Amino acid sequence: MMKHSNPDFASDVFCLLEALGARLGVRAAGSAQTEVSAPAEWLGRSMEGKVLLFVAMPVLTAQHKFM
C-alpha cells in the first residue's frame, strides 16, 4: 500500500509484480464483486473502503528458465 499512497516510491516488490505479470484482486466493503487488475492499473484506483484480497502470479511452465 506504500506504493499506492506514494506512486514515486521506488518499490522492488511492485517492479517484480509488474515483471511477472501478476494480477491484484481488490474488493470493496459490503461487495461480492472482486476487481482484478494489473499492478500499474491498481495504482490509479481508489482504495478507500477496499481491501487487497490476493496477488495472482502466472503459472510457470517447463519453458521458463531461471538464470
Secondary structure, 3 states (H helix, E strand, C coil): CHHHHCCCCCCHHHHHHHHHCCEEEEEECCCCCEEEECHHHHHCCCCCCEEEEEEECCCCCCCCCCC
